[in-house]
Amino acid sequence: MPAELHVIPCEPRGDDIRRALLDILVLARRGELSSVAIAYVDRDGCTGCAYSEAPSRATQVGSVEAMKHRLLQVWLD
C-alpha cells in the first residue's frame, strides 16, 4: 500500500504574542520578576521552552502548573 502524503499548514500567527512579551518585558525592566518560564509553538507546530534560573524552583514550577491550568480552562470553556 503506497504512503499518503498530506500537507500540514503552518500554525496561524498569534495576534497577541508581542503584547504578552512586551508586558513581561516591562515587569522585568522594573525589576519586579524573580524568574520567567516561557513555552512557545513555532509556525511549523514545533514546541519549545525557555526559562531563567529561579531562586525558588518550586515556585517557578508552581507558576507553570498554574499557567497550564488556566490554558486548559480557557480551552475547555
A tleap script that builds the chain and sets N, CA, C and O, in Angstrom:
source leaprc.protein.ff14SB
mol = sequence {
  NMET PRO ALA GLU LEU HIE VAL ILE PRO CYS
  GLU PRO ARG GLY ASP ASP ILE ARG ARG ALA
  LEU LEU ASP ILE LEU VAL LEU ALA ARG ARG
  GLY GLU LEU SER SER VAL ALA ILE ALA TYR
  VAL ASP ARG ASP GLY CYS THR GLY CYS ALA
  TYR SER GLU ALA PRO SER ARG ALA THR GLN
  VAL GLY SER VAL GLU ALA MET LYS HIE ARG
  LEU LEU GLN VAL TRP LEU CASP
}
set mol.1.N position { 0.853 -1.179 0.000 }
set mol.1.CA position { 0.000 0.000 0.000 }
set mol.1.C position { 0.897 1.240 0.000 }
set mol.1.O position { 1.760 1.379 0.866 }
set mol.2.N position { 0.699 2.134 -0.958 }
set mol.2.CA position { 1.529 3.343 -1.011 }
set mol.2.C position { 1.198 4.303 0.137 }
set mol.2.O position { 0.064 4.371 0.612 }
set mol.3.N position { 2.209 5.028 0.556 }
set mol.3.CA position { 2.018 6.025 1.615 }
set mol.3.C position { 1.278 7.227 1.054 }
set mol.3.O position { 1.434 7.591 -0.112 }
set mol.4.N position { 0.469 7.835 1.913 }
set mol.4.CA position { -0.240 9.059 1.536 }
set mol.4.C position { 0.475 10.250 2.155 }
set mol.4.O position { 0.832 10.234 3.333 }
set mol.5.N position { 0.675 11.262 1.359 }
set mol.5.CA position { 1.283 12.492 1.852 }
set mol.5.C position { 0.208 13.542 2.049 }
set mol.5.O position { -0.683 13.699 1.214 }
set mol.6.N position { 0.296 14.251 3.145 }
set mol.6.CA position { -0.654 15.319 3.447 }
set mol.6.C position { 0.117 16.595 3.743 }
set mol.6.O position { 1.156 16.559 4.401 }
set mol.7.N position { -0.380 17.703 3.268 }
set mol.7.CA position { 0.207 18.999 3.581 }
set mol.7.C position { -0.317 19.431 4.944 }
set mol.7.O position { -1.524 19.443 5.183 }
set mol.8.N position { 0.593 19.781 5.820 }
set mol.8.CA position { 0.211 20.279 7.136 }
set mol.8.C position { 0.433 21.786 7.118 }
set mol.8.O position { 1.572 22.239 6.998 }
set mol.9.N position { -0.643 22.572 7.237 }
set mol.9.CA position { -0.485 24.029 7.168 }
set mol.9.C position { 0.248 24.571 8.398 }
set mol.9.O position { 0.231 23.970 9.473 }
set mol.10.N position { 0.879 25.707 8.206 }
set mol.10.CA position { 1.555 26.376 9.317 }
set mol.10.C position { 0.535 26.820 10.352 }
set mol.10.O position { -0.622 27.102 10.040 }
set mol.11.N position { 0.996 26.870 11.576 }
set mol.11.CA position { 0.173 27.432 12.640 }
set mol.11.C position { -0.096 28.896 12.312 }
set mol.11.O position { 0.792 29.592 11.821 }
set mol.12.N position { -1.310 29.370 12.577 }
set mol.12.CA position { -1.547 30.804 12.358 }
set mol.12.C position { -0.738 31.623 13.363 }
set mol.12.O position { -0.434 31.161 14.463 }
set mol.13.N position { -0.406 32.818 12.970 }
set mol.13.CA position { 0.344 33.713 13.858 }
set mol.13.C position { -0.595 34.239 14.931 }
set mol.13.O position { -1.681 34.733 14.628 }
set mol.14.N position { -0.177 34.134 16.173 }
set mol.14.CA position { -0.964 34.673 17.270 }
set mol.14.C position { -0.886 36.187 17.280 }
set mol.14.O position { 0.206 36.754 17.223 }
set mol.15.N position { -2.032 36.848 17.352 }
set mol.15.CA position { -2.057 38.311 17.296 }
set mol.15.C position { -1.581 38.975 18.583 }
set mol.15.O position { -1.178 40.138 18.571 }
set mol.16.N position { -1.627 38.238 19.696 }
set mol.16.CA position { -1.286 38.866 20.972 }
set mol.16.C position { 0.099 38.471 21.494 }
set mol.16.O position { 0.407 38.714 22.661 }
set mol.17.N position { 0.930 37.871 20.652 }
set mol.17.CA position { 2.262 37.442 21.095 }
set mol.17.C position { 3.106 38.636 21.530 }
set mol.17.O position { 3.677 38.631 22.621 }
set mol.18.N position { 3.184 39.644 20.691 }
set mol.18.CA position { 4.017 40.814 21.022 }
set mol.18.C position { 3.543 41.492 22.299 }
set mol.18.O position { 4.357 41.883 23.136 }
set mol.19.N position { 2.231 41.632 22.451 }
set mol.19.CA position { 1.693 42.282 23.649 }
set mol.19.C position { 2.074 41.501 24.900 }
set mol.19.O position { 2.499 42.090 25.894 }
set mol.20.N position { 1.926 40.193 24.857 }
set mol.20.CA position { 2.253 39.373 26.023 }
set mol.20.C position { 3.737 39.491 26.377 }
set mol.20.O position { 4.088 39.643 27.547 }
set mol.21.N position { 4.601 39.420 25.372 }
set mol.21.CA position { 6.039 39.530 25.632 }
set mol.21.C position { 6.429 40.921 26.124 }
set mol.21.O position { 7.272 41.050 27.011 }
set mol.22.N position { 5.821 41.960 25.552 }
set mol.22.CA position { 6.121 43.322 25.999 }
set mol.22.C position { 5.650 43.555 27.429 }
set mol.22.O position { 6.331 44.230 28.201 }
set mol.23.N position { 4.492 43.005 27.791 }
set mol.23.CA position { 4.003 43.128 29.172 }
set mol.23.C position { 4.998 42.505 30.152 }
set mol.23.O position { 5.282 43.078 31.204 }
set mol.24.N position { 5.524 41.334 29.802 }
set mol.24.CA position { 6.504 40.670 30.662 }
set mol.24.C position { 7.807 41.461 30.696 }
set mol.24.O position { 8.437 41.573 31.748 }
set mol.25.N position { 8.216 42.009 29.555 }
set mol.25.CA position { 9.446 42.801 29.490 }
set mol.25.C position { 9.355 44.047 30.373 }
set mol.25.O position { 10.333 44.419 31.022 }
set mol.26.N position { 8.200 44.683 30.400 }
set mol.26.CA position { 8.006 45.853 31.265 }
set mol.26.C position { 8.224 45.463 32.726 }
set mol.26.O position { 8.915 46.168 33.461 }
set mol.27.N position { 7.638 44.345 33.146 }
set mol.27.CA position { 7.814 43.887 34.529 }
set mol.27.C position { 9.280 43.563 34.822 }
set mol.27.O position { 9.786 43.871 35.901 }
set mol.28.N position { 9.955 42.940 33.856 }
set mol.28.CA position { 11.372 42.598 34.045 }
set mol.28.C position { 12.226 43.858 34.168 }
set mol.28.O position { 13.113 43.925 35.019 }
set mol.29.N position { 11.967 44.846 33.333 }
set mol.29.CA position { 12.752 46.089 33.379 }
set mol.29.C position { 12.541 46.847 34.679 }
set mol.29.O position { 13.446 47.538 35.149 }
set mol.30.N position { 11.354 46.724 35.266 }
set mol.30.CA position { 11.079 47.363 36.564 }
set mol.30.C position { 11.711 46.595 37.721 }
set mol.30.O position { 11.719 47.075 38.854 }
set mol.31.N position { 12.238 45.412 37.442 }
set mol.31.CA position { 12.830 44.594 38.494 }
set mol.31.C position { 11.804 43.854 39.321 }
set mol.31.O position { 12.094 43.451 40.447 }
set mol.32.N position { 10.606 43.667 38.782 }
set mol.32.CA position { 9.522 43.046 39.533 }
set mol.32.C position { 9.481 41.523 39.402 }
set mol.32.O position { 8.677 40.877 40.074 }
set mol.33.N position { 10.318 40.942 38.560 }
set mol.33.CA position { 10.295 39.491 38.358 }
set mol.33.C position { 11.513 38.840 38.998 }
set mol.33.O position { 12.600 39.417 39.019 }
set mol.34.N position { 11.320 37.636 39.519 }
set mol.34.CA position { 12.467 36.876 40.022 }
set mol.34.C position { 12.853 35.764 39.058 }
set mol.34.O position { 13.982 35.276 39.103 }
set mol.35.N position { 11.936 35.357 38.186 }
set mol.35.CA position { 12.250 34.349 37.174 }
set mol.35.C position { 11.165 34.372 36.106 }
set mol.35.O position { 10.114 34.990 36.274 }
set mol.36.N position { 11.447 33.685 35.006 }
set mol.36.CA position { 10.478 33.607 33.917 }
set mol.36.C position { 10.599 32.230 33.262 }
set mol.36.O position { 11.689 31.666 33.170 }
set mol.37.N position { 9.462 31.703 32.811 }
set mol.37.CA position { 9.426 30.452 32.044 }
set mol.37.C position { 8.453 30.669 30.892 }
set mol.37.O position { 7.331 31.132 31.095 }
set mol.38.N position { 8.888 30.334 29.694 }
set mol.38.CA position { 8.080 30.583 28.502 }
set mol.38.C position { 7.965 29.292 27.707 }
set mol.38.O position { 8.965 28.618 27.462 }
set mol.39.N position { 6.753 28.949 27.306 }
set mol.39.CA position { 6.516 27.846 26.372 }
set mol.39.C position { 6.080 28.472 25.059 }
set mol.39.O position { 5.313 29.435 25.054 }
set mol.40.N position { 6.562 27.932 23.945 }
set mol.40.CA position { 6.184 28.518 22.663 }
set mol.40.C position { 5.932 27.432 21.624 }
set mol.40.O position { 6.396 26.299 21.749 }
set mol.41.N position { 5.179 27.819 20.588 }
set mol.41.CA position { 4.898 26.961 19.439 }
set mol.41.C position { 5.282 27.759 18.202 }
set mol.41.O position { 4.793 28.871 18.006 }
set mol.42.N position { 6.162 27.196 17.359 }
set mol.42.CA position { 6.541 27.932 16.157 }
set mol.42.C position { 5.522 27.689 15.043 }
set mol.42.O position { 4.592 26.899 15.208 }
set mol.43.N position { 5.699 28.362 13.925 }
set mol.43.CA position { 4.721 28.295 12.835 }
set mol.43.C position { 4.603 26.901 12.232 }
set mol.43.O position { 3.595 26.588 11.599 }
set mol.44.N position { 5.625 26.054 12.421 }
set mol.44.CA position { 5.567 24.680 11.920 }
set mol.44.C position { 4.920 23.726 12.913 }
set mol.44.O position { 4.775 22.536 12.633 }
set mol.45.N position { 4.524 24.252 14.090 }
set mol.45.CA position { 3.886 23.427 15.105 }
set mol.45.C position { 4.860 22.785 16.078 }
set mol.45.O position { 4.451 22.012 16.944 }
set mol.46.N position { 6.147 23.095 15.946 }
set mol.46.CA position { 7.144 22.570 16.881 }
set mol.46.C position { 7.088 23.380 18.176 }
set mol.46.O position { 6.848 24.587 18.156 }
set mol.47.N position { 7.310 22.710 19.282 }
set mol.47.CA position { 7.233 23.384 20.574 }
set mol.47.C position { 8.618 23.551 21.182 }
set mol.47.O position { 9.561 22.842 20.832 }
set mol.48.N position { 8.714 24.489 22.085 }
set mol.48.CA position { 9.959 24.725 22.788 }
set mol.48.C position { 9.697 25.486 24.067 }
set mol.48.O position { 8.564 25.868 24.357 }
set mol.49.N position { 10.742 25.702 24.820 }
set mol.49.CA position { 10.598 26.464 26.055 }
set mol.49.C position { 11.902 27.191 26.354 }
set mol.49.O position { 12.965 26.849 25.835 }
set mol.50.N position { 11.789 28.186 27.194 }
set mol.50.CA position { 12.937 28.940 27.679 }
set mol.50.C position { 12.635 29.332 29.118 }
set mol.50.O position { 11.491 29.626 29.461 }
set mol.51.N position { 13.649 29.333 29.941 }
set mol.51.CA position { 13.431 29.718 31.331 }
set mol.51.C position { 14.712 30.273 31.925 }
set mol.51.O position { 15.820 29.966 31.485 }
set mol.52.N position { 14.520 31.093 32.930 }
set mol.52.CA position { 15.655 31.665 33.646 }
set mol.52.C position { 15.906 30.835 34.901 }
set mol.52.O position { 15.062 30.046 35.325 }
set mol.53.N position { 17.072 31.029 35.475 }
set mol.53.CA position { 17.354 30.384 36.755 }
set mol.53.C position { 16.452 31.020 37.807 }
set mol.53.O position { 16.354 32.243 37.900 }
set mol.54.N position { 15.812 30.197 38.574 }
set mol.54.CA position { 14.871 30.703 39.578 }
set mol.54.C position { 15.462 30.570 40.976 }
set mol.54.O position { 16.093 29.560 41.289 }
set mol.55.N position { 15.260 31.587 41.823 }
set mol.55.CA position { 15.686 31.459 43.216 }
set mol.55.C position { 14.953 30.298 43.896 }
set mol.55.O position { 15.516 29.608 44.746 }
set mol.56.N position { 13.705 30.098 43.513 }
set mol.56.CA position { 12.905 29.008 44.065 }
set mol.56.C position { 12.327 28.195 42.912 }
set mol.56.O position { 11.359 28.609 42.274 }
set mol.57.N position { 12.921 27.047 42.653 }
set mol.57.CA position { 12.420 26.179 41.573 }
set mol.57.C position { 10.975 25.762 41.837 }
set mol.57.O position { 10.174 25.677 40.907 }
set mol.58.N position { 10.641 25.502 43.097 }
set mol.58.CA position { 9.282 25.064 43.423 }
set mol.58.C position { 8.260 26.134 43.051 }
set mol.58.O position { 7.195 25.810 42.526 }
set mol.59.N position { 8.565 27.388 43.313 }
set mol.59.CA position { 7.652 28.474 42.962 }
set mol.59.C position { 7.521 28.598 41.454 }
set mol.59.O position { 6.422 28.815 40.945 }
set mol.60.N position { 8.629 28.463 40.733 }
set mol.60.CA position { 8.585 28.553 39.272 }
set mol.60.C position { 7.763 27.400 38.687 }
set mol.60.O position { 6.950 27.621 37.789 }
set mol.61.N position { 7.961 26.183 39.180 }
set mol.61.CA position { 7.176 25.038 38.703 }
set mol.61.C position { 5.701 25.240 39.040 }
set mol.61.O position { 4.835 24.920 38.226 }
set mol.62.N position { 5.408 25.761 40.218 }
set mol.62.CA position { 4.020 26.045 40.585 }
set mol.62.C position { 3.386 27.059 39.653 }
set mol.62.O position { 2.214 26.932 39.299 }
set mol.63.N position { 4.148 28.061 39.254 }
set mol.63.CA position { 3.636 29.063 38.322 }
set mol.63.C position { 3.344 28.443 36.959 }
set mol.63.O position { 2.338 28.771 36.330 }
set mol.64.N position { 4.223 27.546 36.501 }
set mol.64.CA position { 3.990 26.857 35.222 }
set mol.64.C position { 2.736 25.988 35.315 }
set mol.64.O position { 1.952 25.936 34.368 }
set mol.65.N position { 2.542 25.313 36.434 }
set mol.65.CA position { 1.338 24.492 36.615 }
set mol.65.C position { 0.077 25.360 36.634 }
set mol.65.O position { -0.953 24.965 36.088 }
set mol.66.N position { 0.152 26.533 37.255 }
set mol.66.CA position { -0.998 27.445 37.263 }
set mol.66.C position { -1.304 27.921 35.851 }
set mol.66.O position { -2.471 28.035 35.475 }
set mol.67.N position { -0.262 28.201 35.060 }
set mol.67.CA position { -0.467 28.607 33.671 }
set mol.67.C position { -1.116 27.473 32.886 }
set mol.67.O position { -2.031 27.707 32.097 }
set mol.68.N position { -0.649 26.253 33.098 }
set mol.68.CA position { -1.233 25.094 32.412 }
set mol.68.C position { -2.721 24.972 32.750 }
set mol.68.O position { -3.542 24.717 31.869 }
set mol.69.N position { -3.060 25.153 34.006 }
set mol.69.CA position { -4.463 25.091 34.429 }
set mol.69.C position { -5.292 26.170 33.729 }
set mol.69.O position { -6.389 25.891 33.246 }
set mol.70.N position { -4.770 27.409 33.672 }
set mol.70.CA position { -5.510 28.496 33.015 }
set mol.70.C position { -5.686 28.230 31.523 }
set mol.70.O position { -6.757 28.480 30.972 }
set mol.71.N position { -4.641 27.724 30.865 }
set mol.71.CA position { -4.742 27.414 29.436 }
set mol.71.C position { -5.794 26.337 29.180 }
set mol.71.O position { -6.590 26.457 28.249 }
set mol.72.N position { -5.802 25.294 29.996 }
set mol.72.CA position { -6.794 24.231 29.831 }
set mol.72.C position { -8.198 24.736 30.124 }
set mol.72.O position { -9.152 24.354 29.446 }
set mol.73.N position { -8.329 25.592 31.127 }
set mol.73.CA position { -9.643 26.136 31.482 }
set mol.73.C position { -10.220 26.959 30.333 }
set mol.73.O position { -11.403 26.832 30.016 }
set mol.74.N position { -9.397 27.801 29.706 }
set mol.74.CA position { -9.848 28.605 28.564 }
set mol.74.C position { -10.244 27.694 27.415 }
set mol.74.O position { -11.250 27.936 26.748 }
set mol.75.N position { -9.461 26.647 27.177 }
set mol.75.CA position { -9.721 25.715 26.085 }
set mol.75.C position { -11.017 24.946 26.313 }
set mol.75.O position { -11.756 24.683 25.364 }
set mol.76.N position { -11.299 24.582 27.566 }
set mol.76.CA position { -12.488 23.788 27.878 }
set mol.76.C position { -13.760 24.619 27.972 }
set mol.76.O position { -14.858 24.077 27.845 }
set mol.77.N position { -13.634 25.920 28.192 }
set mol.77.CA position { -14.833 26.778 28.313 }
set mol.77.C position { -15.496 27.019 26.985 }
set mol.77.O position { -16.508 27.715 26.918 }
savepdb mol mol.pdb
quit
